[in-house]
Amino acid sequence: MNGGYNMNIDAIMAELAQYIRMQEEAAAMVESLKDQLKERMTSAGVESLAGSEHKATYKAVTSSRVDTTRLKKDLPEIAARYTKTTTARRFTFA
């Protein structure tokens, strides 16, 4: 590999790090704004708010899921029969 290639990689990684920082800052701002809206809805005792262009809702949602830990403990043979293994590639950057 030549030096120019490594410099390009360094530039790409530096730019990625900069965008990751920006993304983290934006995500923190998004969460802060969501929290403000949720607080207003909770204080007002409402599940939704409508602005001139957008609508926000904040309500309880009930879901049912299989307790895989308990299934594996109580019925390991059935859990094994219905367990699907998948493989994926994970990208990490530090």
All heavy atoms as an XYZ file, in Angstrom:
730
protein
N       0.839     -1.184      0.000
C       0.000      0.000      0.000
C       0.877      1.238      0.000
O       1.905      1.284      0.650
C      -0.898      0.016      1.236
C      -1.869     -1.107      1.291
S      -3.035     -0.837      2.624
C      -3.935     -2.341      2.446
N       0.411      2.240     -0.684
C       1.217      3.449     -0.742
C       0.754      4.484      0.283
O      -0.324      4.397      0.842
C       1.198      4.031     -2.165
C      -0.196      4.466     -2.597
O      -0.948      5.005     -1.794
N      -0.533      4.247     -3.847
N       1.567      5.504      0.515
C       1.267      6.520      1.508
C       0.023      7.323      1.179
O      -0.719      7.715      2.065
N      -0.222      7.589     -0.109
C      -1.403      8.343     -0.506
C      -2.681      7.628     -0.126
O      -3.662      8.243      0.274
N      -2.656      6.326     -0.247
C      -3.828      5.527      0.122
C      -4.120      5.690      1.610
O      -5.251      5.904      2.003
C      -3.581      4.061     -0.228
C      -4.705      3.139      0.180
C      -5.842      3.021     -0.606
C      -4.644      2.414      1.360
C      -6.888      2.189     -0.228
C      -5.677      1.580      1.749
C      -6.801      1.471      0.948
O      -7.831      0.655      1.325
N      -3.079      5.599      2.449
C      -3.272      5.730      3.895
C      -3.748      7.128      4.273
O      -4.554      7.279      5.180
C      -1.985      5.392      4.648
C      -1.684      3.906      4.624
O      -2.586      3.097      4.461
N      -0.420      3.556      4.760
N      -3.228      8.150      3.593
C      -3.668      9.507      3.890
C      -5.141      9.652      3.544
O      -5.893     10.298      4.268
C      -2.821     10.527      3.132
C      -1.434     10.690      3.736
S      -0.307     11.799      2.874
C      -1.344     13.061      2.226
N      -5.571      9.064      2.454
C      -6.975      9.124      2.077
C      -7.828      8.427      3.130
O      -8.883      8.931      3.492
C      -7.174      8.489      0.696
C      -8.571      8.718      0.165
O      -9.199      9.731      0.448
N      -9.061      7.768     -0.589
N      -7.370      7.296      3.625
C      -8.085      6.570      4.669
C      -8.175      7.442      5.918
O      -9.230      7.549      6.543
C      -7.394      5.217      4.993
C      -7.483      4.268      3.810
C      -7.979      4.594      6.256
C      -8.896      3.886      3.415
N      -7.070      8.092      6.294
C      -7.080      8.972      7.463
C      -8.074     10.112      7.276
O      -8.793     10.478      8.207
C      -5.686      9.527      7.740
C      -4.738      8.479      8.308
O      -5.238      7.471      8.856
O      -3.514      8.668      8.200
N      -8.126     10.673      6.092
C      -9.060     11.774      5.819
C     -10.502     11.286      5.908
O     -11.365     11.967      6.484
C      -8.774     12.376      4.444
N     -10.763     10.120      5.359
C     -12.111      9.554      5.418
C     -12.498      9.295      6.869
O     -13.612      9.622      7.305
C     -12.211      8.261      4.585
C     -12.074      8.592      3.093
C     -13.515      7.523      4.861
C     -11.889      7.371      2.206
N     -11.586      8.712      7.638
C     -11.873      8.412      9.034
C     -12.064      9.684      9.854
O     -12.937      9.742     10.721
C     -10.789      7.525      9.630
C     -10.840      6.116      9.110
S      -9.650      5.087      9.974
C     -10.158      3.477      9.399
N     -11.261     10.706      9.586
C     -11.420     11.978     10.297
C     -12.776     12.598      9.983
O     -13.459     13.122     10.876
C     -10.288     12.933      9.921
N     -13.168     12.541      8.728
C     -14.467     13.090      8.342
C     -15.600     12.285      8.991
O     -16.575     12.854      9.481
C     -14.619     13.090      6.820
C     -15.864     13.802      6.351
C     -15.932     13.976      4.836
O     -15.030     13.482      4.121
O     -16.898     14.599      4.383
N     -15.468     10.959      9.010
C     -16.464     10.111      9.650
C     -16.587     10.456     11.130
O     -17.690     10.601     11.661
C     -16.107      8.630      9.466
C     -17.028      7.624     10.162
C     -18.472      7.775      9.704
C     -16.527      6.206      9.901
N     -15.453     10.617     11.814
C     -15.465     10.963     13.237
C     -16.183     12.293     13.464
O     -16.954     12.445     14.414
C     -14.037     11.026     13.781
N     -15.954     13.255     12.570
C     -16.608     14.560     12.683
C     -18.124     14.416     12.530
O     -18.885     14.974     13.313
C     -16.064     15.503     11.607
C     -16.699     16.874     11.634
C     -16.158     17.779     10.541
O     -15.371     17.370      9.695
N     -16.582     19.022     10.558
N     -18.561     13.642     11.549
C     -19.996     13.438     11.345
C     -20.631     12.643     12.483
O     -21.778     12.885     12.850
C     -20.282     12.793      9.987
C     -20.235     13.794      8.865
C     -19.222     13.747      7.922
C     -21.194     14.795      8.759
C     -19.174     14.677      6.892
C     -21.156     15.721      7.741
C     -20.144     15.670      6.798
O     -20.102     16.585      5.787
N     -19.908     11.708     13.046
C     -20.422     10.951     14.190
C     -20.645     11.900     15.369
O     -21.674     11.827     16.047
C     -19.483      9.785     14.561
C     -19.588      8.676     13.504
C     -19.812      9.230     15.954
C     -18.572      7.562     13.655
N     -19.691     12.804     15.611
C     -19.868     13.793     16.684
C     -21.099     14.655     16.421
O     -21.896     14.924     17.322
C     -18.624     14.683     16.821
C     -17.487     14.031     17.593
C     -16.392     15.026     17.931
N     -15.755     15.601     16.760
C     -14.753     15.050     16.072
N     -14.270     13.887     16.453
N     -14.236     15.647     15.031
N     -21.264     15.100     15.178
C     -22.426     15.914     14.820
C     -23.714     15.126     15.022
O     -24.717     15.666     15.516
C     -22.303     16.395     13.373
C     -21.209     17.427     13.168
S     -20.829     17.758     11.417
C     -22.396     18.269     10.780
N     -23.701     13.851     14.637
C     -24.872     12.992     14.794
C     -25.228     12.829     16.274
O     -26.403     12.874     16.648
C     -24.596     11.634     14.156
C     -25.750     10.661     14.227
C     -25.393      9.313     13.623
O     -24.271      8.838     13.761
N     -26.335      8.705     12.945
N     -24.220     12.649     17.117
C     -24.459     12.500     18.548
C     -25.048     13.776     19.135
O     -25.956     13.731     19.966
C     -23.163     12.115     19.270
C     -22.715     10.695     18.960
C     -21.292     10.391     19.414
O     -20.549     11.332     19.813
O     -20.901      9.210     19.352
N     -24.533     14.935     18.702
C     -25.065     16.211     19.174
C     -26.511     16.384     18.712
O     -27.366     16.833     19.485
C     -24.198     17.366     18.680
C     -22.821     17.413     19.329
C     -21.882     18.401     18.660
O     -22.315     19.142     17.740
O     -20.699     18.440     19.052
N     -26.783     16.047     17.462
C     -28.149     16.159     16.930
C     -29.084     15.207     17.672
O     -30.209     15.572     18.009
C     -28.163     15.884     15.422
N     -28.626     13.994     17.952
C     -29.455     13.016     18.662
C     -29.782     13.522     20.063
O     -30.913     13.358     20.539
C     -28.741     11.662     18.732
N     -28.818     14.154     20.726
C     -29.068     14.702     22.056
C     -30.105     15.818     21.982
O     -30.996     15.915     22.842
C     -27.769     15.215     22.679
N     -30.027     16.653     20.961
C     -31.000     17.733     20.790
C     -32.386     17.159     20.499
O     -33.386     17.621     21.051
C     -30.567     18.670     19.662
C     -31.534     19.814     19.412
S     -31.870     20.847     20.859
C     -30.355     21.742     20.994
N     -32.457     16.129     19.660
C     -33.733     15.478     19.346
C     -34.362     14.936     20.627
O     -35.553     15.133     20.883
C     -33.541     14.359     18.297
C     -34.753     13.453     18.225
C     -33.230     14.955     16.929
N     -33.577     14.252     21.450
C     -34.104     13.694     22.693
C     -34.583     14.795     23.630
O     -35.623     14.671     24.280
C     -33.072     12.805     23.385
C     -32.880     11.471     22.699
C     -34.181     10.702     22.496
O     -34.948     10.529     23.473
O     -34.448     10.283     21.360
N     -33.856     15.887     23.697
C     -34.246     17.012     24.545
C     -35.585     17.600     24.093
O     -36.469     17.876     24.916
C     -33.164     18.089     24.521
O     -33.592     19.235     25.216
N     -35.742     17.775     22.797
C     -36.992     18.321     22.266
C     -38.151     17.356     22.480
O     -39.263     17.768     22.848
C     -36.832     18.666     20.789
C     -35.855     19.809     20.500
C     -35.565     19.917     19.007
C     -36.365     21.126     21.058
N     -37.907     16.056     22.288
C     -38.946     15.055     22.559
C     -39.363     15.102     24.020
O     -40.548     15.039     24.345
C     -38.438     13.647     22.229
C     -38.378     13.304     20.770
C     -37.860     11.868     20.649
C     -37.816     11.362     19.252
N     -37.308      9.963     19.204
N     -38.370     15.205     24.920
C     -38.665     15.258     26.351
C     -39.519     16.476     26.693
O     -40.423     16.384     27.531
C     -37.367     15.271     27.174
C     -36.645     13.928     27.171
O     -37.266     12.909     26.788
O     -35.454     13.905     27.550
N     -39.240     17.611     26.047
C     -40.040     18.809     26.287
C     -41.497     18.584     25.877
O     -42.426     18.972     26.594
C     -39.463     20.000     25.522
C     -38.143     20.502     26.067
C     -37.584     21.641     25.226
O     -38.291     22.568     24.885
N     -36.297     21.544     24.895
N     -41.685     17.965     24.720
C     -43.046     17.698     24.260
C     -43.751     16.693     25.170
O     -44.920     16.857     25.520
C     -43.045     17.205     22.809
C     -42.683     18.255     21.756
C     -42.524     17.595     20.390
C     -43.733     19.352     21.710
N     -43.032     15.641     25.580
C     -43.625     14.638     26.467
C     -44.015     15.269     27.795
O     -45.079     14.968     28.345
C     -42.655     13.469     26.685
C     -42.477     12.602     25.438
C     -41.678     11.353     25.713
C     -40.209     11.633     25.802
N     -39.397     10.392     25.871
N     -43.187     16.152     28.311
C     -43.492     16.833     29.570
C     -44.750     17.687     29.425
O     -45.615     17.690     30.301
C     -42.311     17.705     30.008
C     -42.581     18.544     31.239
C     -42.938     17.744     32.487
O     -42.419     16.624     32.658
O     -43.766     18.231     33.281
N     -44.886     18.388     28.316
C     -46.085     19.207     28.091
C     -47.337     18.338     28.001
O     -48.374     18.688     28.549
C     -45.935     20.047     26.829
C     -44.957     21.187     27.013
C     -44.943     22.091     25.806
N     -43.948     23.124     26.017
C     -44.070     24.352     25.553
N     -45.131     24.688     24.852
N     -43.124     25.241     25.768
N     -47.221     17.211     27.304
C     -48.380     16.320     27.182
C     -48.748     15.727     28.543
O     -49.922     15.653     28.897
C     -48.114     15.214     26.164
C     -48.162     15.698     24.722
S     -47.992     14.366     23.529
C     -46.249     14.457     23.192
N     -47.739     15.305     29.305
C     -47.982     14.727     30.621
C     -48.616     15.767     31.542
O     -49.601     15.477     32.231
C     -46.668     14.193     31.229
O     -46.126     13.201     30.346
C     -46.894     13.567     32.590
N     -48.062     16.965     31.545
C     -48.601     18.034     32.396
C     -50.035     18.380     32.027
O     -50.860     18.670     32.903
C     -47.740     19.297     32.277
O     -46.459     19.059     32.797
N     -50.337     18.349     30.729
C     -51.685     18.685     30.260
C     -52.635     17.492     30.318
O     -53.834     17.644     30.095
C     -51.618     19.222     28.828
N     -52.093     16.308     30.594
C     -52.930     15.108     30.656
C     -53.479     14.694     29.298
O     -54.585     14.169     29.215
N     -52.711     14.948     28.243
C     -53.150     14.585     26.895
C     -52.151     13.613     26.269
O     -51.001     13.546     26.681
C     -53.311     15.834     25.989
C     -54.399     16.749     26.536
C     -52.006     16.591     25.830
N     -52.628     12.859     25.285
C     -51.767     11.898     24.593
C     -51.246     12.426     23.267
O     -50.417     11.788     22.636
C     -52.517     10.589     24.352
C     -52.802      9.814     25.618
C     -53.423      8.459     25.340
O     -54.013      8.273     24.250
O     -53.320      7.586     26.215
N     -51.753     13.577     22.828
C     -51.265     14.120     21.558
C     -51.305     15.642     21.580
O     -52.091     16.251     22.304
C     -52.083     13.580     20.385
O     -53.410     14.046     20.457
N     -50.428     16.213     20.793
C     -50.362     17.658     20.579
C     -50.274     17.887     19.082
O     -49.583     17.150     18.383
C     -49.119     18.267     21.229
C     -49.039     18.342     22.747
C     -47.667     18.864     23.165
C     -50.130     19.234     23.296
N     -50.949     18.897     18.601
C     -50.894     19.207     17.175
C     -50.413     20.641     17.003
O     -50.933     21.565     17.632
C     -52.259     19.030     16.528
N     -49.410     20.792     16.174
C     -48.949     22.114     15.793
C     -49.533     22.431     14.427
O     -50.413     21.713     13.930
N     -49.033     23.487     13.797
C     -49.562     23.850     12.485
C     -49.082     22.883     11.396
O     -49.746     22.713     10.379
C     -49.178     25.288     12.129
O     -47.765     25.438     12.154
N     -47.942     22.224     11.619
C     -47.410     21.326     10.593
C     -47.191     19.896     11.071
O     -47.051     18.986     10.253
C     -46.073     21.863     10.059
C     -46.181     23.177      9.323
C     -44.848     23.622      8.749
O     -44.039     22.740      8.379
O     -44.610     24.839      8.680
N     -47.109     19.695     12.373
C     -46.755     18.373     12.900
C     -47.657     17.981     14.054
O     -48.270     18.831     14.691
C     -45.297     18.355     13.373
C     -44.328     18.761     12.316
N     -43.948     17.931     11.297
C     -43.675     19.932     12.114
C     -43.088     18.567     10.517
N     -42.913     19.783     10.989
N     -47.687     16.688     14.327
C     -48.452     16.147     15.445
C     -47.544     15.204     16.227
O     -46.781     14.432     15.649
C     -49.681     15.382     14.930
C     -50.524     14.777     16.015
C     -51.718     14.028     15.444
C     -52.498     13.355     16.564
N     -53.645     12.600     16.044
N     -47.622     15.286     17.549
C     -46.843     14.398     18.408
C     -47.804     13.609     19.282
O     -48.802     14.145     19.753
C     -45.890     15.213     19.279
N     -47.507     12.331     19.487
C     -48.298     11.510     20.390
C     -47.364     10.858     21.398
O     -46.204     10.558     21.095
C     -49.099     10.415     19.651
O     -48.187      9.567     18.953
C     -50.090     11.004     18.678
N     -47.891     10.653     22.590
C     -47.136     10.014     23.665
C     -48.134      9.219     24.486
O     -48.884      9.767     25.288
C     -46.436     11.082     24.515
C     -45.576     10.553     25.631
C     -44.579      9.614     25.390
C     -45.737     11.017     26.928
C     -43.780      9.143     26.413
C     -44.938     10.553     27.965
C     -43.959      9.623     27.698
O     -43.158      9.151     28.712
N     -48.185      7.931     24.212
C     -49.160      7.099     24.903
C     -48.581      5.717     25.159
O     -47.607      5.300     24.526
C     -50.449      6.990     24.097
C     -50.286      6.463     22.685
C     -51.605      6.523     21.951
C     -51.427      6.142     20.503
N     -52.687      6.212     19.780
N     -49.193      5.028     26.092
C     -48.748      3.682     26.440
C     -49.057      2.725     25.294
O     -50.106      2.814     24.663
C     -49.453      3.215     27.706
N     -48.122      1.837     25.035
C     -48.294      0.822     24.006
C     -48.018     -0.524     24.670
O     -46.990     -0.704     25.319
C     -47.308      1.040     22.831
C     -47.436     -0.072     21.804
C     -47.525      2.397     22.191
N     -48.946     -1.441     24.529
C     -48.789     -2.767     25.118
C     -48.379     -3.747     24.035
O     -48.934     -3.733     22.941
C     -50.118     -3.227     25.759
O     -50.510     -2.247     26.722
C     -49.973     -4.573     26.432
N     -47.388     -4.559     24.345
C     -46.950     -5.562     23.378
C     -46.711     -6.877     24.111
O     -46.487     -6.897     25.323
C     -45.680     -5.106     22.664
O     -44.627     -4.941     23.585
N     -46.771     -7.953     23.372
C     -46.510     -9.282     23.926
C     -45.330     -9.890     23.176
O     -45.276     -9.832     21.953
C     -47.734    -10.184     23.750
O     -48.827     -9.665     24.454
N     -44.411    -10.442     23.949
C     -43.228    -11.059     23.361
C     -42.989    -12.408     24.014
O     -43.357    -12.624     25.164
C     -42.009    -10.169     23.577
C     -42.082     -8.862     22.817
C     -40.783     -8.084     22.976
N     -40.793     -6.876     22.183
C     -41.252     -5.716     22.597
N     -41.744     -5.601     23.806
N     -41.226     -4.661     21.816
N     -42.342    -13.274     23.298
C     -41.987    -14.581     23.853
C     -40.803    -14.386     24.796
O     -39.813    -13.737     24.451
C     -41.615    -15.572     22.724
C     -41.099    -16.884     23.305
C     -42.806    -15.817     21.818
N     -40.902    -14.929     25.989
C     -39.823    -14.882     26.965
C     -38.847    -16.007     26.613
O     -38.982    -17.147     27.069
C     -40.393    -15.072     28.375
C     -39.335    -14.985     29.468
O     -38.127    -15.005     29.149
O     -39.733    -14.905     30.644
N     -37.876    -15.690     25.770
C     -36.970    -16.729     25.271
C     -36.098    -17.315     26.373
O     -35.762    -18.504     26.328
C     -36.085    -16.190     24.131
O     -35.362    -15.044     24.591
C     -36.919    -15.818     22.915
N     -35.752    -16.525     27.367
C     -34.940    -17.058     28.470
C     -35.705    -18.144     29.208
O     -35.176    -19.234     29.467
C     -34.547    -15.921     29.436
O     -33.836    -14.926     28.701
C     -33.686    -16.439     30.569
N     -36.954    -17.874     29.497
C     -37.765    -18.861     30.208
C     -38.074    -20.068     29.319
O     -38.079    -21.211     29.778
C     -39.059    -18.219     30.698
C     -39.874    -19.131     31.554
C     -40.986    -18.408     32.244
N     -41.854    -19.374     32.900
C     -43.062    -19.113     33.303
N     -43.557    -17.906     33.148
N     -43.784    -20.043     33.884
N     -38.344    -19.808     28.042
C     -38.614    -20.905     27.108
C     -37.416    -21.841     27.021
O     -37.566    -23.065     27.067
C     -38.965    -20.354     25.722
C     -39.267    -21.389     24.639
C     -40.496    -22.211     25.007
C     -39.474    -20.696     23.299
N     -36.220    -21.269     26.926
C     -35.015    -22.098     26.858
C     -34.815    -22.907     28.133
O     -34.327    -24.027     28.097
C     -33.780    -21.222     26.598
C     -33.716    -20.682     25.194
C     -32.548    -19.729     25.032
C     -32.559    -19.085     23.664
N     -31.484    -18.092     23.522
N     -35.223    -22.319     29.263
C     -35.075    -23.020     30.540
C     -36.127    -24.116     30.700
O     -35.815    -25.246     31.072
C     -35.199    -22.020     31.689
C     -35.055    -22.631     33.056
C     -35.241    -21.591     34.146
C     -35.228    -22.268     35.500
N     -36.028    -21.554     36.476
N     -37.388    -23.781     30.416
C     -38.487    -24.728     30.653
C     -38.658    -25.771     29.554
O     -39.009    -26.913     29.822
C     -39.808    -23.971     30.824
C     -39.833    -23.108     32.077
O     -38.915    -23.238     32.915
O     -40.774    -22.292     32.203
N     -38.446    -25.353     28.303
C     -38.637    -26.258     27.159
C     -37.471    -26.117     26.179
O     -37.628    -25.639     25.057
C     -39.962    -25.931     26.457
C     -41.223    -26.020     27.323
C     -42.393    -25.366     26.633
C     -41.527    -27.468     27.648
N     -36.292    -26.531     26.592
C     -35.109    -26.316     25.756
C     -35.185    -26.981     24.386
O     -34.693    -26.430     23.396
C     -33.961    -26.889     26.591
C     -34.603    -27.794     27.586
C     -35.975    -27.242     27.824
N     -35.824    -28.139     24.302
C     -35.908    -28.833     23.011
C     -36.785    -28.050     22.026
O     -36.487    -27.961     20.836
C     -36.401    -30.270     23.178
C     -37.823    -30.431     23.718
C     -38.012    -30.110     25.200
O     -37.029    -30.071     25.957
O     -39.168    -29.883     25.590
N     -37.849    -27.469     22.511
C     -38.725    -26.669     21.635
C     -38.021    -25.364     21.268
O     -38.052    -24.935     20.114
C     -40.089    -26.421     22.309
C     -40.849    -27.747     22.387
C     -40.885    -25.369     21.557
C     -42.155    -27.687     23.127
N     -37.376    -24.743     22.230
C     -36.638    -23.506     21.955
C     -35.580    -23.752     20.882
O     -35.428    -22.954     19.953
C     -35.997    -22.980     23.232
N     -34.873    -24.869     20.996
C     -33.823    -25.190     20.017
C     -34.418    -25.422     18.634
O     -33.836    -25.017     17.625
C     -33.040    -26.412     20.472
N     -35.582    -26.061     18.593
C     -36.222    -26.344     17.306
C     -36.627    -25.073     16.579
O     -36.634    -25.020     15.358
C     -37.468    -27.215     17.537
C     -37.393    -28.516     16.805
C     -38.484    -29.488     17.136
N     -39.826    -29.001     16.860
C     -40.924    -29.474     17.436
N     -40.824    -30.423     18.342
N     -42.102    -29.014     17.133
N     -36.986    -24.053     17.317
C     -37.474    -22.826     16.704
C     -36.472    -21.665     16.755
O     -36.811    -20.536     16.449
C     -38.798    -22.402     17.345
C     -39.910    -23.347     16.965
C     -40.262    -24.406     17.790
C     -40.576    -23.202     15.756
C     -41.266    -25.289     17.429
C     -41.580    -24.081     15.382
C     -41.919    -25.116     16.228
O     -42.910    -25.989     15.862
N     -35.253    -21.958     17.138
C     -34.219    -20.931     17.158
C     -33.571    -20.840     15.784
O     -33.162    -21.848     15.207
C     -33.154    -21.240     18.228
O     -33.788    -21.232     19.504
C     -32.031    -20.220     18.199
N     -33.513    -19.635     15.277
C     -32.920    -19.387     13.964
C     -31.630    -18.600     14.183
O     -31.619    -17.556     14.833
C     -33.899    -18.566     13.116
C     -33.400    -18.218     11.751
C     -34.466    -17.425     11.012
C     -33.938    -16.914      9.703
N     -34.926    -16.073      9.019
N     -30.543    -19.102     13.652
C     -29.257    -18.435     13.781
C     -28.969    -17.661     12.499
O     -29.122    -18.190     11.405
C     -28.133    -19.463     14.031
O     -28.454    -20.199     15.214
C     -26.793    -18.791     14.195
N     -28.579    -16.410     12.673
C     -28.225    -15.586     11.518
C     -26.827    -15.019     11.725
O     -26.345    -14.905     12.856
C     -29.215    -14.412     11.338
O     -29.189    -13.607     12.510
C     -30.631    -14.910     11.107
N     -26.201    -14.677     10.641
C     -24.876    -14.069     10.694
C     -24.928    -12.747      9.949
O     -25.510    -12.657      8.868
C     -23.828    -14.995     10.027
O     -23.849    -16.254     10.714
C     -22.447    -14.404     10.097
N     -24.349    -11.737     10.567
C     -24.295    -10.413      9.945
C     -22.913     -9.829     10.173
O     -22.210    -10.224     11.109
C     -25.361     -9.512     10.548
N     -22.549     -8.906      9.331
C     -21.278     -8.215      9.516
C     -21.545     -6.917     10.260
O     -22.503     -6.211      9.951
C     -20.627     -7.915      8.173
C     -20.212     -9.210      7.460
C     -19.647     -8.921      6.115
N     -18.384     -8.195      6.281
C     -17.538     -7.977      5.293
N     -17.809     -8.405      4.082
N     -16.424     -7.315      5.493
N     -20.746     -6.628     11.258
C     -20.924     -5.433     12.063
C     -19.743     -4.487     11.816
O     -18.589     -4.888     11.884
C     -20.987     -5.797     13.539
C     -21.144     -4.583     14.448
C     -21.256     -4.974     15.881
N     -22.481     -5.758     16.060
C     -22.716     -6.532     17.086
N     -21.816     -6.679     18.024
N     -23.837     -7.204     17.176
N     -20.047     -3.232     11.536
C     -19.029     -2.210     11.343
C     -18.867     -1.453     12.647
O     -19.842     -1.008     13.239
C     -19.445     -1.233     10.236
C     -18.457     -0.115     10.019
C     -17.323     -0.326      9.260
C     -18.670      1.131     10.572
C     -16.412      0.696      9.043
C     -17.769      2.152     10.378
C     -16.639      1.937      9.612
N     -17.651     -1.369     13.138
C     -17.377     -0.560     14.330
C     -16.326      0.474     13.984
O     -15.495      0.276     13.090
C     -16.878     -1.420     15.515
O     -15.706     -2.109     15.127
C     -17.936     -2.411     15.947
N     -16.389      1.588     14.675
C     -15.455      2.674     14.421
C     -15.167      3.345     15.746
O     -16.073      3.701     16.489
C     -16.083      3.681     13.448
C     -15.200      4.842     13.105
C     -14.167      4.699     12.194
C     -15.390      6.073     13.713
C     -13.356      5.761     11.888
C     -14.579      7.138     13.415
C     -13.564      6.991     12.490
N     -13.904      3.476     16.080
C     -13.539      4.121     17.350
C     -12.373      5.059     17.130
O     -11.631      4.956     16.205
C     -13.176      3.071     18.382
